[in-house]
Amino acid sequence: MTLIQCSNPQCQANNPLANQACEQCGTPLIRRYLWAVGSWIKMYHLGELLQDRYLLKQPRILLDTKPALPPSGPEEMPSSLLPYFKLFSYQPYIPQIGGYIPSNNEDINLEIWLLEYGTVPTDSQGELRYPNLLPQLAELWPNASPLQQLSWLWQVVQLWEPLEDREVAKTLLDLSLLRINGGILQLLELQGDGGTVPSFSQLGETWSPLVASAAPAIADFLQELCQNLQQGKISEIQQLANILDRAITHCGQWQQQTCQIFTATATGPTRQHNEDACYPVEQGTSTIAPETMALARSEEHTSELQSHSDLVCRLLLEKK
């Protein structure tokens, strides 16, 4: 029976996979899911434990049964993996090296590298919510709000230059590699440009299949944007970013936001009565009109703005 190790350094007891917390110390058990890069993982069978550590749960998806231990690796790193390190500041948009399985054949290089994404969606039992680790952008696109759709495209554009500099911009032209985690765009893995130099104008062709299921409020805009990209009417990546910036600002003005206020106070460790007060008081759902300035935003709107601001910070830091 495969067991999972407690991540508490002072415990590290082995537990059944079904457990949610350590039987010995009560620490919640960490489930660290990893994605295998390359095709050699096909040599193994589902349910097989690799290196006495990595349990193959789904094709190319492994569970680290010893999450408290640091991953091992060889002294030399393949050049194909260097972009992951050079793009380290772009987490969580870019996965990072999270494990290594050496070749089981001395004559042939069958090594397997594992990528990690921080947290991935799981159910109450700690099992993956999506069979392919993270849902594809195209899978969630039809039911997303117009603001969320624009935000995802904006994130793609902001990643273009950093990935182009590392010769992996081709990744952004493959919709199957664009995954979503909450409101954040996450790349499943990086794909090398292979000696060719992709053009950002190719994004018009990549995005065209999304037009049919785009939110009605932005469908015409997106169709025209794709056409302008394909026809070369948008000549610089910053020009494309500015167009999407204006669209996001305009789209945000349409949206009516709602928020729910929760408050709580306590007497503290010594007082006999509570002298705290807060405003506004706890109440039901409040509606914020589009033209109203507010410090609170709905969870959906907040995640969209957060993904926008996170990338801005990374870009500014990299330029310093």
C-alpha angles and dihedrals in degrees: 000000000000114000132196121224124232111249093218104111091214092052117025091168118167117248137184112266090242092064119103095195135028113272091215106044105010095238112150109254115245117226108201111189119196136192120226117227117215135020100274090090086075088075090072131072130234110268093027118134112224122204088355086283119061117071114204102227101164133002103296092356119107134181117221105226092188103048094159092064120083114245117256126227144169123271093248123055121212112249090236089068098050094091089065090060095041090052093047093120090062096070130165090027091058120048119231134220106273106166148359136217113194123223115276090209122069093203099048129046103238097155119148126209122205128213127206131201106193106245121005126192113274135169127241090279093054093252121136113273091207122044092221095050096250131024118252119249090240090055095057097031100089094057098041123107118254089250092053092048091052090046092055091051090047090054090052090053094048090053094050100087097043090050092043090055089055093044094244100104089117086078090074091056093062112079091195089066094051106093131176129224109179105310093333126102111226125186113227092213138332121264119205119235090233097221094307122107110227118211123225087228085074087072086079090064092043093051097042094088088058094060095078093058098034118123109275091240092065104023095101091044092051093047091052091045092054091048092050090050094050092047093050094243090131104063104177134044091228089056089056091048091051092051091053091044091057091045091052091049092048093045092049090058091063097054123098108211129207129198137181120216122218124182134180134176135181137203092233127226099302113025121092094209136033117253095173123115132180138190136246096032121230112279143146127287116319124205121224115201117225092248094050120101110227138173092211125066134180118270092252093050091045093054090050093050092043093055088049094050095042092059092046089055092049092050092050092048093050092051093054 
